[in-house]
Amino acid sequence: MNDSEFEKLNNSKLEKEKREPKITTKLIAQIGVMVAILIVGAQIAIPLPWSPVPLTMQTLIVMLVGIVFKPLTALSTVGIYILMGLIGIPVFAGFNNFTAFAGPTGGFIISFLAASFVFSLFSGIIQRRFIKEKDKYGTLDINYKRNLKIARFYKYSFLILLTMLFTAIVYTFGTAWFMIFIRNFAANPRPILLSEALLLVALPFLPGDIIKAAIAIAVFSQVVKLRK
């Protein structure tokens, strides 16, 4: 193996190490903390009289999981939370366990897997791009402040789009599951239109989800520094 091939192999190993988080005691503890916060957030639930889905803090916490952790770690964290419910531990809203999957809210819980992975993946890309653009000029360069403002504008613009994508994933899974439940497994099964389902389990939560997205964006720059 010549020097060029050795250098390429070494660089590929370094890139792989960057992508794959090392499993350390600290990382395990951080995952445990985030799982505990997810459990607590699920219990901070406000029942809505017109909807079978309660208002909880879970979507905000899932976004924070996506900011703090790299994609596979974020996916694993949410997966551990869901697995705990599946084996009978009452971690879901209202201290429910696997019975939540037999109800109208199961789709929202499942959506957290895809939503956390996607949010983590793209939030990492956004942060790396921001750092690259911010550092394009030296701090003493005449264009530095202007470039910093532009970089921040694009950063927060893409974060807004990302929170919209996150919300769309959650609503898609949740609404689809709810429609299947009402049509096939409810006490009195009946046909249900998409518009009716959205009015019951998606649109009423939009104002709260906008506030939670704003909080996630506001703390992004500080929380992303903890990423493992």
C-alpha positions as CSV (number, residue, x, y, z in Angstrom):
1,M,0.0,0.0,0.0
2,N,1.5,3.3,-1.1
3,D,1.3,6.6,0.9
4,S,-1.7,7.9,-1.1
5,E,-3.8,4.8,-0.5
6,F,-2.8,4.8,3.2
7,E,-3.8,8.4,3.6
8,K,-7.2,7.8,1.9
9,L,-7.9,4.8,4.2
10,N,-6.9,6.8,7.2
11,N,-9.2,9.7,6.2
12,S,-12.1,7.3,5.6
13,K,-11.6,5.9,9.1
14,L,-11.6,9.3,10.6
15,E,-14.8,10.3,8.7
16,K,-16.5,7.1,9.9
17,E,-15.5,7.8,13.5
18,K,-17.0,11.3,13.2
19,R,-20.3,9.9,11.9
20,E,-20.6,7.1,14.5
21,P,-20.8,8.3,18.1
22,K,-18.5,6.5,20.6
23,I,-20.5,4.7,23.3
24,T,-19.2,6.1,26.5
25,T,-20.5,6.2,30.1
26,K,-21.2,9.9,29.6
27,L,-23.2,9.3,26.4
28,I,-25.2,6.5,28.1
29,A,-25.9,8.9,31.0
30,Q,-27.0,11.6,28.6
31,I,-29.3,9.2,26.8
32,G,-30.8,8.2,30.1
33,V,-31.4,11.8,31.1
34,M,-33.2,12.5,27.7
35,V,-35.3,9.4,28.1
36,A,-36.3,10.5,31.6
37,I,-37.2,14.0,30.2
38,L,-39.3,12.4,27.5
39,I,-41.2,10.4,30.1
40,V,-41.8,13.5,32.3
41,G,-42.8,15.5,29.2
42,A,-45.4,12.9,28.3
43,Q,-47.1,13.3,31.7
44,I,-47.3,17.1,31.3
45,A,-50.5,16.6,29.3
46,I,-53.5,18.9,28.8
47,P,-56.7,17.0,27.7
48,L,-58.6,18.7,24.9
49,P,-62.4,18.2,25.0
50,W,-62.7,18.1,21.2
51,S,-59.8,15.7,20.6
52,P,-58.7,12.3,21.8
53,V,-55.1,13.4,21.7
54,P,-53.8,15.4,24.7
55,L,-51.5,18.4,24.4
56,T,-48.0,17.3,25.7
57,M,-44.4,18.6,25.7
58,Q,-43.2,15.5,23.8
59,T,-42.7,17.1,20.4
60,L,-40.5,19.8,21.9
61,I,-38.4,17.3,23.7
62,V,-38.0,15.1,20.6
63,M,-36.7,18.1,18.8
64,L,-34.2,18.7,21.6
65,V,-33.2,15.1,21.3
66,G,-32.5,15.7,17.6
67,I,-30.4,18.8,18.4
68,V,-28.4,17.2,21.2
69,F,-27.6,13.9,19.6
70,K,-26.4,12.7,16.2
71,P,-29.0,10.8,14.1
72,L,-28.4,7.2,15.3
73,T,-28.1,8.3,18.9
74,A,-31.3,10.3,18.6
75,L,-33.1,7.4,17.0
76,S,-31.8,5.0,19.7
77,T,-32.9,7.4,22.5
78,V,-36.5,7.6,21.2
79,G,-36.4,3.9,20.5
80,I,-35.5,3.1,24.1
81,Y,-38.4,5.3,25.3
82,I,-40.9,3.5,23.0
83,L,-39.5,0.1,23.9
84,M,-40.0,0.8,27.6
85,G,-43.7,1.4,26.8
86,L,-43.9,-1.7,24.7
87,I,-42.7,-3.9,27.5
88,G,-45.3,-2.5,29.9
89,I,-43.6,0.4,31.6
90,P,-46.2,3.3,31.8
91,V,-44.1,6.0,30.1
92,F,-46.6,7.4,27.6
93,A,-49.1,10.2,28.2
94,G,-51.5,9.5,31.1
95,F,-49.1,6.8,32.4
96,N,-50.1,4.4,29.6
97,N,-47.8,1.7,28.2
98,F,-48.3,-0.5,25.1
99,T,-52.1,0.0,25.4
100,A,-51.4,3.4,23.8
101,F,-50.7,1.6,20.5
102,A,-54.2,0.1,20.6
103,G,-55.7,3.7,20.8
104,P,-55.9,6.7,18.6
105,T,-52.6,8.2,19.6
106,G,-50.3,5.4,18.6
107,G,-49.2,7.0,15.3
108,F,-47.9,10.1,17.1
109,I,-45.6,7.9,19.3
110,I,-44.3,6.0,16.3
111,S,-43.7,9.2,14.4
112,F,-41.1,10.3,17.0
113,L,-38.7,7.7,15.6
114,A,-38.6,9.2,12.1
115,A,-39.0,12.8,13.3
116,S,-36.1,12.6,15.7
117,F,-33.8,11.0,13.1
118,V,-34.7,13.5,10.4
119,F,-34.4,16.5,12.8
120,S,-31.0,15.4,14.0
121,L,-29.7,14.7,10.5
122,F,-30.7,18.1,9.1
123,S,-29.9,20.2,12.2
124,G,-26.4,18.8,12.1
125,I,-26.1,19.8,8.4
126,I,-27.4,23.2,9.1
127,Q,-25.0,23.8,12.0
128,R,-22.0,22.6,10.0
129,R,-23.0,24.8,7.0
130,F,-23.4,27.8,9.3
131,I,-19.9,27.3,10.8
132,K,-18.5,27.0,7.3
133,E,-20.2,30.1,6.0
134,K,-19.4,32.1,9.2
135,D,-15.7,31.2,9.0
136,K,-15.4,32.0,5.3
137,Y,-13.8,35.3,6.1
138,G,-11.4,36.0,9.0
139,T,-12.9,38.0,11.9
140,L,-10.8,41.1,10.9
141,D,-12.0,40.9,7.3
142,I,-14.2,43.8,6.1
143,N,-16.8,41.3,4.9
144,Y,-16.9,39.2,8.1
145,K,-19.9,41.0,9.8
146,R,-21.9,41.0,6.6
147,N,-21.2,37.3,6.0
148,L,-22.1,36.5,9.6
149,K,-25.5,38.1,9.2
150,I,-26.2,36.3,6.0
151,A,-25.1,33.0,7.5
152,R,-27.4,33.5,10.5
153,F,-30.3,34.4,8.1
154,Y,-29.9,31.2,6.2
155,K,-29.4,29.2,9.4
156,Y,-32.6,30.3,11.0
157,S,-34.5,30.1,7.7
158,F,-33.5,26.5,7.3
159,L,-34.3,25.8,10.9
160,I,-37.8,27.1,10.4
161,L,-38.2,24.8,7.4
162,L,-36.9,21.9,9.4
163,T,-39.4,22.4,12.2
164,M,-42.1,22.5,9.5
165,L,-40.8,19.2,8.1
166,F,-40.7,17.7,11.7
167,T,-44.3,18.8,12.3
168,A,-45.4,17.3,9.0
169,I,-43.9,14.0,9.8
170,V,-45.6,13.9,13.2
171,Y,-49.0,14.9,11.8
172,T,-48.7,12.5,8.9
173,F,-48.1,9.4,11.1
174,G,-50.5,10.6,13.8
175,T,-53.4,11.4,11.4
176,A,-53.0,8.2,9.3
177,W,-53.0,6.0,12.4
178,F,-56.0,7.9,13.8
179,M,-58.0,7.3,10.6
180,I,-57.1,3.6,10.6
181,F,-58.1,3.3,14.2
182,I,-61.5,5.1,13.7
183,R,-62.3,3.0,10.6
184,N,-61.4,-0.4,12.0
185,F,-60.8,-0.5,15.7
186,A,-62.9,2.1,17.5
187,A,-65.8,1.0,19.7
188,N,-68.1,2.2,16.8
189,P,-66.1,2.0,13.6
190,R,-67.1,4.5,11.0
191,P,-65.7,6.1,7.8
192,I,-63.7,9.3,8.5
193,L,-62.5,11.9,6.0
194,L,-59.0,13.3,6.1
195,S,-60.4,16.8,6.7
196,E,-62.2,15.6,9.8
197,A,-59.2,13.7,11.1
198,L,-57.0,16.8,10.7
199,L,-59.5,19.0,12.6
200,L,-59.5,16.5,15.5
201,V,-55.8,15.5,15.8
202,A,-53.6,18.0,13.9
203,L,-54.9,21.5,13.4
204,P,-55.9,22.2,17.1
205,F,-52.2,21.5,18.0
206,L,-50.7,23.8,15.4
207,P,-50.5,27.0,17.6
208,G,-48.8,25.0,20.4
209,D,-46.4,23.3,18.0
210,I,-45.4,26.7,16.5
211,I,-44.5,27.9,20.0
212,K,-42.5,24.7,20.7
213,A,-40.7,25.0,17.4
214,A,-39.8,28.6,18.3
215,I,-38.4,27.4,21.6
216,A,-36.3,24.8,19.8
217,I,-35.0,27.3,17.3
218,A,-34.2,29.8,20.1
219,V,-32.1,27.3,22.1
220,F,-30.6,25.6,19.0
221,S,-27.2,27.4,19.0
222,Q,-26.5,26.6,22.7
223,V,-27.9,23.1,22.8
224,V,-26.2,21.9,19.6
225,K,-22.9,22.4,21.3
226,L,-23.7,19.4,23.5
227,R,-24.2,17.1,20.4
228,K,-22.8,13.6,20.9
